[in-house]
């Protein structure tokens, strides 16, 4: 898909100045809706840091 660039002034056949947008570069776009439907959803998501700290309240021994 074209990526918008700056504005350029162009004369038309009636010598009127018309501002037009130029295409500077091209960028790649991906429609990932079908991919998102096909991906396996995680049933055990990671907990937030606050939730992990609440679970550790009252515990005196920590192991890694």
Protein Blocks (a to p, Z undefined) as FASTA:
>chain_A
ZZdddddddddfkopacdddddfbdcddddfklmmmmpccdfbdcddfklmmmmmgoiab
dcZZ
